[in-house]
Amino acid sequence: MMLIKRLYSIYCLAVFGGLFLLLLPAFLFLAQKRAWRRSAVWLNHYWAWGFFRLCFISVDLEFKEKLSPKQQYIFCPNHFSFLDIATMGLTPVPFAFVGKNSMAKIPVFGYMYRKLHILVDRDNMRSKYEMLHRSIETLNQGISLTIFPEGGIGTQTPPEMSPFKPGAFKAALENNTPIIPVTIAHNWLFLPDDNKNLLNHRRLKIIYHESIDPSTYSIETINELSNRVFNIIVEELKRWNADEGNQKDLTEDSALSQIGSQGGR
């Protein structure tokens, strides 16, 4: 059984890398001009679909609200697994990731990522300011954003989330862009963040929740907006992981820790 799992994991890694190399010329060509950026980020979508289909992974996408191709959004998913990045590529609107600047250090991939997406050093105030500026610029180009509000894979006890950082919500307020909370229910079971890099094949579930209008919030009430998104995702995680064992009371404990941590920043 372990041998089969290891072989399947190697196969999926080969598919991931092979598709990237196949599409790399198109990525590099489209990344040369800002006017072509929207077409370039669409390639993420086709890359993701190709990866999941060739790896025989079924993904159930549930939309609580129909996404408009003429509207920009800020998608805020939970983040427990490296598979989350590929999973968000299934989103049927063009978007750019806002991610850690360490991604730029990956050979070849880092160059493409730096050209198409937005990198940030969360320990550098100037970098965070530039990230906010580039996020607004990207939204004005007609491209949505995906921001993992936990700031990375921070939790050691999935499906319990880490406290949210304010960047996504500041961008939403600054540009009056609707926020879509996204629950990625089972990726932490498919590809756990345990350094083993072994895939546990199963059906995946992604829920795109109803959009939240940020115009009813302000910088003074940004914590309320953050907590609202947090609790929407928590409730769905609890529902879809209720039978996964070691399930904690996510609603009360996690929400309280979220409020406390927000107050401390």
Order of alpha helices (4+ residues) and beta strands (2+ residues): alpha-alpha-beta-beta-alpha-beta-alpha-beta-alpha-beta-alpha-beta-alpha-beta-alpha-alpha
